[in-house]
Amino acid sequence: YSNIFALGDSSNHDTPKMAFWAADQGKFLAAQLAAVVQKKQDVFNKPYPKVTTEAMIHPVGSGGVSQLPFWGGVVVGDWFTWRIKAKDFMAGRTWGSLGATHPK
């Protein structure tokens, strides 16, 4: 059906099933639907783009290793992984995307 949409865990897109990506899919869908309503495009026909995600192993503490989704999948160590996860395992990033403040 052309008028039924699924986001996040319920979608069949290859995007990882995470709240962050579901929120991004929601922004994409809202922009596409707004363009149709405002008659900037005739139909909703753009698929959500393919995303490349990073892989992280971050034990408790400041250690860890990450494989980044750019620069040919470069692997980085403790310090860089610690900076990516930003001390809160990226919870602040998710809260911020919802317009909320991460509780301390």
N, CA, C and O of each residue as an XYZ file, in Angstrom:
416
protein
N       0.835     -1.178      0.000
C       0.000      0.000      0.000
C       0.883      1.246      0.000
O       1.920      1.284      0.662
N       0.472      2.236     -0.730
C       1.298      3.440     -0.839
C       1.049      4.443      0.288
O       1.741      5.457      0.377
N       0.072      4.170      1.142
C      -0.231      5.118      2.214
C      -0.021      4.522      3.610
O      -0.559      5.035      4.591
N       0.750      3.455      3.699
C       1.080      2.846      4.986
C       2.599      2.864      5.125
O       3.317      2.452      4.214
N       3.079      3.340      6.260
C       4.514      3.491      6.468
C       4.920      2.798      7.766
O       4.155      2.776      8.731
N       6.107      2.241      7.785
C       6.646      1.580      8.977
C       8.020      2.164      9.286
O       8.819      2.416      8.384
N       8.279      2.371     10.556
C       9.561      2.922     11.007
C      10.166      2.018     12.074
O       9.467      1.246     12.729
N      11.464      2.132     12.230
C      12.141      1.430     13.319
C      12.040     -0.075     13.224
O      12.231     -0.653     12.154
N      11.737     -0.714     14.349
C      11.702     -2.170     14.431
C      10.690     -2.801     13.487
O      10.890     -3.932     13.045
N       9.618     -2.104     13.170
C       8.573     -2.691     12.327
C       8.855     -2.567     10.833
O       8.100     -3.104     10.022
N       9.909     -1.883     10.461
C      10.212     -1.721      9.035
C      11.075     -2.870      8.531
O      11.710     -3.579      9.313
N      11.088     -3.043      7.213
C      11.932     -4.082      6.618
C      13.218     -3.489      6.045
O      13.907     -4.139      5.259
N      13.536     -2.275      6.430
C      14.762     -1.620      5.967
C      15.965     -2.220      6.690
O      15.847     -2.697      7.819
N      17.116     -2.191      6.034
C      18.335     -2.767      6.612
C      18.928     -1.952      7.757
O      19.885     -2.395      8.392
N      18.386     -0.787      8.030
C      18.895      0.063      9.103
C      18.827     -0.685     10.436
O      17.857     -1.400     10.687
N      19.837     -0.532     11.294
C      19.786     -1.185     12.611
C      18.529     -0.779     13.375
O      18.076      0.362     13.280
N      17.984     -1.701     14.115
C      16.751     -1.471     14.869
C      17.093     -0.801     16.202
O      17.164     -1.443     17.249
N      17.302      0.524     16.117
C      17.676      1.328     17.280
C      16.829      2.596     17.290
O      16.428      3.091     16.236
N      16.561      3.118     18.483
C      15.740      4.321     18.619
C      16.308      5.488     17.821
O      15.550      6.249     17.219
N      17.619      5.640     17.808
C      18.230      6.743     17.072
C      17.856      6.685     15.599
O      17.482      7.701     15.014
N      17.954      5.497     14.989
C      17.647      5.370     13.562
C      16.152      5.496     13.303
O      15.754      6.028     12.266
N      15.313      5.017     14.225
C      13.865      5.182     14.066
C      13.507      6.667     14.063
O      12.659      7.096     13.280
N      14.142      7.449     14.927
C      13.895      8.893     14.959
C      14.338      9.544     13.655
O      13.654     10.427     13.140
N      15.472      9.115     13.121
C      15.953      9.657     11.851
C      15.005      9.283     10.713
O      14.740     10.100      9.831
N      14.496      8.055     10.730
C      13.519      7.636      9.725
C      12.253      8.492      9.830
O      11.652      8.844      8.815
N      11.854      8.822     11.052
C      10.679      9.664     11.251
C      10.860     11.052     10.661
O       9.937     11.593     10.052
N      12.046     11.636     10.835
C      12.334     12.949     10.247
C      12.289     12.876      8.724
O      11.755     13.768      8.066
N      12.853     11.811      8.177
C      12.857     11.627      6.727
C      11.422     11.499      6.208
O      11.049     12.156      5.237
N      10.623     10.654      6.856
C       9.236     10.457      6.436
C       8.441     11.752      6.539
O       7.674     12.081      5.634
N       8.616     12.491      7.633
C       7.898     13.756      7.803
C       8.231     14.733      6.687
O       7.339     15.407      6.171
N       9.496     14.820      6.308
C       9.904     15.731      5.227
C       9.290     15.312      3.898
O       8.847     16.160      3.123
N       9.262     14.012      3.631
C       8.689     13.529      2.377
C       7.177     13.758      2.329
O       6.646     14.191      1.307
N       6.488     13.470      3.428
C       5.040     13.687      3.471
C       4.700     15.171      3.365
O       3.730     15.537      2.703
N       5.489     16.025      4.010
C       5.265     17.472      3.912
C       5.422     17.938      2.470
O       4.665     18.793      2.011
N       6.393     17.388      1.757
C       6.601     17.765      0.352
C       5.401     17.373     -0.499
O       5.030     18.109     -1.413
N       4.791     16.231     -0.216
C       3.599     15.805     -0.965
C       2.422     16.717     -0.629
O       1.717     17.170     -1.531
N       2.202     16.991      0.653
C       1.092     17.846      1.085
C       1.232     19.252      0.506
O       0.238     19.864      0.115
N       2.462     19.764      0.450
C       2.713     21.106     -0.073
C       2.828     21.122     -1.598
O       3.153     22.150     -2.192
N       2.560     19.980     -2.223
C       2.581     19.833     -3.686
C       3.959     20.120     -4.295
O       4.054     20.555     -5.443
N       5.016     19.877     -3.528
C       6.375     20.014     -4.057
C       6.793     18.752     -4.801
O       7.712     18.778     -5.619
N       6.114     17.655     -4.511
C       6.307     16.419     -5.265
C       4.956     15.716     -5.323
O       4.113     15.910     -4.447
N       4.754     14.903     -6.349
C       3.449     14.276     -6.567
C       3.166     13.124     -5.613
O       2.069     13.017     -5.065
N       4.148     12.277     -5.423
C       3.950     11.095     -4.587
C       5.152     10.890     -3.678
O       6.216     11.480     -3.868
N       4.949     10.051     -2.705
C       6.047      9.651     -1.826
C       6.751      8.488     -2.508
O       6.222      7.376     -2.545
N       7.927      8.733     -3.041
C       8.607      7.658     -3.767
C      10.094      7.541     -3.462
O      10.771      6.693     -4.043
N      10.609      8.356     -2.579
C      12.029      8.268     -2.230
C      12.204      7.272     -1.086
O      11.571      7.415     -0.040
N      13.048      6.273     -1.273
C      13.292      5.347     -0.161
C      14.239      5.970      0.863
O      15.039      6.846      0.534
N      14.139      5.515      2.084
C      15.084      5.946      3.117
C      16.465      5.466      2.687
O      16.617      4.305      2.308
N      17.471      6.329      2.735
C      18.795      5.938      2.235
C      19.445      4.836      3.068
O      19.178      4.691      4.261
N      20.295      4.076      2.413
C      21.069      3.039      3.101
C      22.049      3.724      4.047
O      22.668      4.727      3.691
N      22.184      3.191      5.227
C      23.112      3.763      6.201
C      24.212      2.757      6.521
O      24.010      1.545      6.455
N      25.355      3.280      6.862
C      26.469      2.459      7.311
C      26.700      2.790      8.772
O      26.829      3.959      9.136
N      26.751      1.787      9.592
C      26.894      2.026     11.024
C      28.256      1.570     11.521
O      28.947      0.773     10.888
N      28.603      2.094     12.650
C      29.862      1.709     13.266
C      29.644      0.480     14.136
O      28.523      0.186     14.550
N      30.711     -0.219     14.402
C      30.682     -1.343     15.343
C      31.539     -0.946     16.533
O      32.657     -0.460     16.362
N      31.022     -1.149     17.730
C      31.774     -0.773     18.929
C      31.751     -1.890     19.952
O      30.728     -2.540     20.170
N      32.875     -2.092     20.562
C      32.963     -2.947     21.738
C      33.485     -2.041     22.836
O      34.627     -1.584     22.789
N      32.642     -1.783     23.824
C      33.052     -0.867     24.886
C      32.709     -1.464     26.243
O      31.591     -1.318     26.737
N      33.686     -2.135     26.835
C      33.469     -2.670     28.177
C      33.300     -1.527     29.172
O      33.573     -0.369     28.854
N      32.857     -1.857     30.356
C      32.704     -0.845     31.398
C      34.064     -0.196     31.644
O      35.084     -0.878     31.740
N      34.061      1.101     31.742
C      35.308      1.832     31.931
C      35.658      2.616     30.686
O      34.774      2.996     29.919
N      36.929      2.858     30.480
C      37.335      3.713     29.367
C      37.942      2.945     28.204
O      38.441      3.570     27.268
N      37.921      1.630     28.221
C      38.500      0.847     27.132
C      37.548      0.714     25.963
O      36.448      1.266     25.975
N      37.977     -0.021     24.956
C      37.103     -0.321     23.841
C      37.801     -0.252     22.507
O      38.945      0.189     22.405
N      37.095     -0.694     21.486
C      37.574     -0.650     20.112
C      36.369     -0.402     19.212
O      35.275     -0.887     19.500
N      36.553      0.343     18.133
C      35.467      0.663     17.206
C      35.929      0.492     15.775
O      37.087      0.752     15.448
N      35.009      0.051     14.921
C      35.250      0.063     13.482
C      34.313      1.114     12.913
O      33.095      0.993     13.036
N      34.871      2.142     12.293
C      34.083      3.276     11.823
C      33.495      3.012     10.442
O      34.067      2.253      9.660
N      32.350      3.638     10.136
C      31.693      3.406      8.850
C      32.267      4.237      7.702
O      31.658      4.301      6.634
N      33.395      4.858      7.892
C      34.024      5.663      6.841
C      35.524      5.405      6.872
O      36.009      4.659      7.722
N      36.249      6.009      5.963
C      37.695      5.809      5.821
C      38.031      4.330      5.650
O      39.030      3.846      6.183
N      37.194      3.623      4.908
C      37.446      2.210      4.641
C      37.248      1.305      5.838
O      37.813      0.212      5.880
N      36.461      1.731      6.812
C      36.207      0.910      7.990
C      37.375      0.871      8.952
O      37.648     -0.158      9.570
N      38.063      1.991      9.077
C      39.235      2.071      9.951
C      38.868      1.643     11.381
O      37.780      1.948     11.869
N      39.771      0.947     12.029
C      39.583      0.494     13.407
C      40.340      1.439     14.334
O      41.510      1.744     14.104
N      39.659      1.897     15.383
C      40.270      2.812     16.346
C      40.191      2.206     17.744
O      39.399      1.296     17.989
N      41.010      2.714     18.653
C      41.124      2.125     19.978
C      40.422      2.871     21.086
O      39.428      3.565     20.874
N      40.978      2.706     22.293
C      40.360      3.166     23.535
C      39.905      4.617     23.527
O      38.725      4.900     23.738
N      40.826      5.534     23.286
C      40.508      6.955     23.411
C      39.407      7.368     22.448
O      38.454      8.041     22.840
N      39.534      6.969     21.193
C      38.548      7.362     20.190
C      37.182      6.753     20.507
O      36.161      7.430     20.387
N      37.155      5.494     20.906
C      35.893      4.844     21.276
C      35.268      5.552     22.469
O      34.056      5.766     22.499
N      36.079      5.913     23.445
C      35.588      6.636     24.611
C      34.960      7.962     24.194
O      33.914      8.343     24.718
N      35.597      8.674     23.245
C      35.063      9.953     22.765
C      33.750      9.758     22.017
O      32.844     10.580     22.149
N      33.629      8.691     21.237
C      32.397      8.432     20.491
C      31.244      8.161     21.452
O      30.161      8.727     21.311
N      31.485      7.299     22.416
C      30.391      6.958     23.331
C      30.142      8.062     24.351
O      29.147      8.032     25.075
N      31.047      9.033     24.405
C      30.860     10.262     25.195
C      30.493     10.019     26.650
O      29.663     10.735     27.212
N      31.090      9.039     27.246
C      30.942      8.749     28.674
C      29.543      8.283     29.078
O      29.375      7.804     30.200
N      28.533      8.402     28.212
C      27.176      8.003     28.602
C      26.577      6.967     27.651
O      25.359      6.808     27.576
N      27.440      6.275     26.935
C      27.015      5.252     25.982
C      26.012      5.803     24.972
O      25.097      5.094     24.553
N      26.179      7.049     24.587
C      25.385      7.762     23.589
C      23.940      8.019     24.019
O      23.105      8.369     23.185
N      23.633      7.852     25.300
C      22.285      8.140     25.780
C      21.958      9.619     25.600
O      20.825      9.961     25.260
N      22.933     10.501     25.823
C      22.706     11.937     25.654
C      22.324     12.292     24.236
O      21.497     13.176     24.013
N      22.922     11.606     23.273
C      22.598     11.847     21.855
C      21.139     11.484     21.571
O      20.436     12.216     20.875
N      20.693     10.351     22.113
C      19.307      9.930     21.904
C      18.346     10.870     22.606
O      17.343     11.278     22.019
N      18.635     11.224     23.856
C      17.777     12.165     24.579
C      17.713     13.496     23.832
O      16.635     14.072     23.684
N      18.854     13.984     23.364
C      18.903     15.249     22.640
C      18.085     15.224     21.368
O      17.465     16.226     21.012
N      18.070     14.083     20.667
C      17.292     13.986     19.434
C      15.795     14.064     19.715
O      15.003     14.353     18.819
N      15.413     13.804     20.963
C      14.009     13.899     21.365
C      13.691     15.249     22.003
O      12.574     15.477     22.469
N      14.686     16.143     22.020
C      14.486     17.463     22.606
C      14.477     17.435     24.124
O      13.942     18.340     24.762
N      15.069     16.398     24.703
C      15.085     16.258     26.154
C      16.520     16.323     26.665
O      17.472     16.260     25.887
N      16.659     16.448     27.965
C      17.969     16.478     28.601
C      18.208     15.156     29.306
O      17.341     14.654     30.021
N      19.386     14.600     29.099
C      19.743     13.333     29.733
C      19.834     13.520     31.236
O      20.581     14.384     31.695
N      19.086     12.725     32.032
C      19.172     12.871     33.485
C      20.535     12.418     33.991
O      21.106     11.462     33.467
N      21.044     13.079     34.979
C      22.367     12.740     35.535
C      22.236     11.721     36.623
O      23.238     11.312     37.210
